[in-house]
Amino acid sequence: MGATADEKAAHWAIARLWLPLAHASAIAAAEGAELTAVCDVKEATARQTMERYGARAFYTDYREMLAREPLDAVAIATRTPERKAVIEECVRRGVRALFCEKPLCRTLEDADELVALLRENRVAFVYGTRRRFMPVYGRVQREIAAGRIGAVQSIVVRFGRSPLLWTHPHTVDIASFFAGDAAPESVQADLELDPAAVSAREVDADPLVRSATIRFTNGIVAHLIASESFDVEIAGTKGMVTIESDGAAVVWRTRLADGGPAFDPGHLLQHERVENTDTDSGTVESIRALLAAVRGQGASLYPPELTVRNLEILFAMVESHLGDGRRVRWPIARRGLKITGRFGSLYP
Ligand SMILES: NC(=O)c1ccc[n+]([C@@H]2O[C@H](COP(=O)([O-])OP(=O)(O)OC[C@H]3O[C@@H](n4cnc5c(N)ncnc54)[C@H](O)[C@@H]3O)[C@@H](O)[C@H]2O)c1
């Protein structure tokens, strides 16, 4: 994700919406940003990335990089186990802006500590949940705010059959985005989780999410459903909108002008399908938001508290599943549980 994700994304059917995807290529593409230094524990990777993107220096120890380089912003794309220490060192060295991959960390205790640190030090922060920075999701949100589908009632997110920590930071974030970032009230979930991976202090797996329901305090309910599609559907009192195939097209369905009764199956027949022709990727938009913050232009960033909520929702799904589908309400009390996110030998 830091340097080579574009090679993979180039083969995607909707690659044009996602490129540049890697942090380094997005920094290179964002006007006004300069990639000064890169760091990877693997020397060859660090050197290649420096050469490929025209940075001035490479390092194999992030502490040394942070000690030597006066950096306005740092983009962090290690795997999760290393992330907390890297963030803490960045803040200690006075870095004012961070772009940070998901998931933030593996316990709620760590998330609480990190968010307090970011808040106290007024660090501008952007989380790797890119969709809210992608122009298409922002456009849909603005049209909803302008009243196109009435008051939002429910959100359905179908994002493949995917693991909790690897993929669902994204679905939870997009649900929260369209729920106006309201605080969550409760969560219920059904996961695919091997009981052998569960101990008193740890879930050593990245469970697959079969379904989950998130109730927000403003009354909006989001449903995450395992399926083949990558669609987000938002239903309101006057119509609904579907963002299809992870942003490829947007379909608006609004009530017929003569306003037939809601139980008439034809009442949502006013249809508009808009193909997405955007050329700016979510990663570039994320870097632009960070740049604006560094320049003090008050960009709308990602409040660090949202990363805790995002993680709390994922942890609440596990708690609900372990409680045979019980409704888990806020506040989430157990903060020391670790979800490793392991699948095979990989961690998210
Ligand atoms: N936002 C998204 O859409 C998205 C997509 C894929 C991955 N991710 C996230 O990005 C993160 C990275 O995933 P990936 O697939 O690129 O992993 P990866 O293992 O391919 O890359 C991680 C890199 O970090 C380096 N590294 C490890 N420890 C380090 C340290 N202490 N200092 C410097 N470098 C270090 C590794 O050598 C490796 O090159 C994961 O947390 C993953 O969840 C996000």
The ligand as an ORCA input file, in Angstrom:
! r2SCAN-3c Opt
* xyz 0 1
  N      -6.846      1.313      2.539
  C      -6.830      0.279      1.752
  O      -7.619      0.182      0.818
  C      -5.822     -0.804      1.999
  C      -5.593     -1.797      1.048
  C      -4.617     -2.751      1.310
  C      -3.921     -2.703      2.506
  N      -4.197     -1.748      3.430
  C      -3.492     -1.707      4.724
  O      -2.177     -1.255      4.484
  C      -1.285     -1.870      5.404
  C      -0.120     -2.465      4.633
  O      -0.598     -3.496      3.806
  P       0.294     -4.075      2.636
  O      -0.515     -5.073      1.923
  O       0.917     -2.960      1.853
  O       1.431     -4.790      3.505
  P       2.899     -5.251      3.018
  O       3.331     -6.273      3.999
  O       2.876     -5.582      1.571
  O       3.768     -3.930      3.196
  C       4.176     -3.450      4.437
  C       5.593     -2.911      4.295
  O       5.984     -2.338      5.550
  C       7.335     -2.681      5.791
  N       7.588     -2.560      7.239
  C       7.251     -3.423      8.215
  N       7.659     -2.959      9.405
  C       8.260     -1.763      9.186
  C       8.886     -0.808     10.011
  N       8.963     -0.974     11.335
  N       9.427      0.289      9.432
  C       9.330      0.467      8.090
  N       8.761     -0.417      7.253
  C       8.217     -1.515      7.793
  C       7.463     -4.086      5.247
  O       8.809     -4.440      5.015
  C       6.629     -3.993      3.974
  O       7.404     -3.595      2.864
  C      -2.093     -2.917      6.171
  O      -2.383     -2.409      7.461
  C      -3.372     -3.071      5.380
  O      -4.506     -3.323      6.204
  C      -5.111     -0.794      3.186
*
